[in-house]
Amino acid sequence: MNLQHLKYIVEVEHTGSITKAAENLFMGQPNLSKDIKEMENEIGFKIFKRSAKGVVPTDKGLEFLQYAKSILVQINKIESLYKGKQQNAVNFSILTPRATYISHAVTEFLKTVANAVSYTHLTLPTIYSV
């Protein structure tokens, strides 16, 4: 298991489809399927229930995904701590449930911040929802 595999699993859950996730990850669907099956074999349980309509996390898969997202958020934080800091930088890390109203509110807030500060370097790490 590695960080890339965690990113793959989170993307599959986000899209609800191995095919769509593979497109978003710029990789072939057979390779992504293989990586997910290898990961499931390694951890000893199925992360996703597969059907013709897509994939949904199993109960154990949901728990696994929560930990995977938490790990990825922490990795993003560590990376942002040690990448070129700027004095006027504004950094946001957001962990939210998947909801469009929150996305809209955050977007409006960021526009307000960008307009209020003469120079803003905005860093938004990959956002994982829980």
C-alpha positions as CSV (number, residue, x, y, z in Angstrom):
1,M,0.0,0.0,0.0
2,N,1.3,3.4,-0.9
3,L,0.0,7.0,-1.0
4,Q,-0.8,6.7,-4.7
5,H,-3.1,3.8,-4.0
6,L,-4.9,5.8,-1.4
7,K,-5.4,8.6,-3.9
8,Y,-6.8,6.1,-6.4
9,I,-9.3,4.7,-3.9
10,V,-10.4,8.1,-2.8
11,E,-10.9,9.2,-6.4
12,V,-13.0,6.0,-7.2
13,E,-15.2,6.8,-4.2
14,H,-15.5,10.4,-5.3
15,T,-16.6,9.5,-8.8
16,G,-18.6,6.4,-8.0
17,S,-17.0,4.8,-11.0
18,I,-13.7,3.1,-11.7
19,T,-13.9,4.2,-15.4
20,K,-14.4,7.9,-14.5
21,A,-11.8,7.7,-11.8
22,A,-9.3,6.2,-14.3
23,E,-10.0,9.1,-16.7
24,N,-9.5,11.7,-13.9
25,L,-6.3,10.0,-12.9
26,F,-5.0,9.8,-16.5
27,M,-4.7,6.0,-16.4
28,G,-6.3,3.0,-18.0
29,Q,-9.3,1.5,-16.3
30,P,-7.8,-2.1,-16.3
31,N,-4.8,-0.8,-14.4
32,L,-6.9,1.0,-11.9
33,S,-9.1,-2.0,-11.4
34,K,-6.0,-4.2,-10.9
35,D,-4.5,-1.8,-8.3
36,I,-7.8,-1.7,-6.3
37,K,-8.0,-5.5,-6.3
38,E,-4.4,-5.8,-5.2
39,M,-5.1,-3.3,-2.4
40,E,-8.2,-5.2,-1.3
41,N,-6.3,-8.4,-1.3
42,E,-3.5,-6.8,0.8
43,I,-5.9,-5.4,3.4
44,G,-8.1,-8.5,3.4
45,F,-11.5,-7.0,2.6
46,K,-13.5,-5.4,-0.3
47,I,-13.4,-1.7,-0.3
48,F,-16.1,-1.3,-2.9
49,K,-19.2,-3.2,-4.0
50,R,-19.1,-3.3,-7.8
51,S,-22.2,-3.3,-10.0
52,A,-23.1,-2.3,-13.6
53,K,-24.2,1.1,-12.2
54,G,-20.8,1.8,-10.6
55,V,-19.2,1.2,-7.2
56,V,-20.2,2.1,-3.7
57,P,-18.0,1.6,-0.6
58,T,-18.7,-1.4,1.7
59,D,-19.1,-0.7,5.4
60,K,-15.4,-1.5,6.0
61,G,-14.6,0.4,2.9
62,L,-16.2,3.6,4.3
63,E,-14.1,3.3,7.5
64,F,-11.0,2.7,5.4
65,L,-11.8,5.7,3.2
66,Q,-12.1,8.0,6.2
67,Y,-8.6,7.0,7.3
68,A,-7.3,7.3,3.8
69,K,-8.7,10.8,3.4
70,S,-7.3,11.9,6.8
71,I,-3.9,10.6,5.8
72,L,-4.0,12.5,2.5
73,V,-5.1,15.7,4.2
74,Q,-2.1,15.4,6.6
75,I,0.3,14.7,3.7
76,N,-1.0,17.9,2.0
77,K,-0.4,19.8,5.2
78,I,3.1,18.5,5.6
79,E,3.9,19.4,1.9
80,S,2.5,22.9,2.3
81,L,4.6,23.5,5.5
82,Y,7.8,23.0,3.6
83,K,7.1,24.3,0.1
84,G,8.2,27.9,-0.7
85,K,6.4,30.0,1.9
86,Q,5.6,33.6,1.0
87,Q,5.0,36.3,3.5
88,N,1.6,37.3,2.1
89,A,0.4,33.7,1.5
90,V,-3.1,32.6,2.5
91,N,-3.4,28.9,2.9
92,F,-6.7,27.1,3.3
93,S,-7.3,23.4,4.0
94,I,-10.9,22.3,3.8
95,L,-12.4,19.0,4.9
96,T,-16.1,19.0,4.2
97,P,-19.0,16.8,3.4
98,R,-19.8,16.6,-0.3
99,A,-22.3,19.4,-0.7
100,T,-22.6,22.1,-3.4
101,Y,-23.8,24.8,-1.0
102,I,-20.5,24.5,0.9
103,S,-18.5,24.7,-2.3
104,H,-20.4,27.8,-3.3
105,A,-19.9,29.4,0.2
106,V,-16.2,28.7,0.2
107,T,-15.8,30.1,-3.3
108,E,-17.6,33.3,-2.3
109,F,-15.4,33.6,0.8
110,L,-12.2,33.1,-1.2
111,K,-13.3,35.9,-3.6
112,T,-13.9,38.2,-0.7
113,V,-10.4,37.4,0.8
114,A,-8.7,37.9,-2.6
115,N,-10.4,41.3,-3.0
116,A,-9.6,42.4,0.6
117,V,-5.8,41.6,0.4
118,S,-3.6,43.5,-2.0
119,Y,-1.5,40.4,-2.7
120,T,-2.8,36.9,-2.1
121,H,-1.0,33.7,-2.8
122,L,-3.7,31.2,-2.5
123,T,-2.9,27.5,-1.9
124,L,-5.6,25.0,-1.9
125,P,-4.4,21.4,-1.5
126,T,-6.4,18.5,-2.9
127,I,-9.6,18.5,-0.9
128,Y,-11.1,15.3,0.3
129,S,-14.6,15.2,1.6
130,V,-15.8,13.0,4.5
